[in-house]
């Protein structure tokens, strides 16, 4: 069967100023609408930067739907939380061209394969702060990478954030398969946390952990495209 042609490159909105009002209406804590997993339950493979993990169960069967949970804690100064508003996004690429996106401004990708569960404005509390669901069986064939990024809406850097992590969960079994924790003190307003790539006919998770200068997914998309285009 011939491969379906990739659509025109997607737009990720006009930037922070254009969507500020709509953002407030869409805010909501992701962990309240999820199963509220505690970070003490991290039981998957602990990945290091650059490591890859095939998206298969222990019995070798392929995964259908995965849940990417991302979380962080605010830094406390004199006992008071310094609230930091981070945003998780999933950017869908065909090669180095962005073709779709799921973020607080578009919770469901146009093809319906990726769903964002809502925006957490503070980072306080246990469990996943933001959750993105990916139905791998619905991802169009032309999509070669799904990249998970976190950007700081208010321009705070990761020097003001602690315990930033992402974790991959098999939705069918609710089993965590892999997790990746970032070191603190990074002077960036954005972070490429992880990516899922097509490789030899199957999906592979890569722990990235690359800092970028981005406060909005549109700014992150440009830099991620450059990373994917690099040899």
Buried (B, 14 or more C-beta within 10 A) or exposed (E): EEEEEBBEBBEBBEEBEEBEEEBEEEEEBBBEEBEEBEBEEBEBBEBEEEBEBBBBBEEEEEBBBBBBBBBBBBBEEEEEEEBBBBBBBBBBBBBBBBBBBBBBBBBEBBBEBBBBBBBBBBBBBBBBBBBBBBBBEEBBEBBBBBBBBBBBBEEBBBEBBBBBBBBBBBBEEEEBBBBBBBEBEBEBBBBBBBBBBBBEEEBBBBBBBBBBBBBBBBBBBEBBBEBBEEE
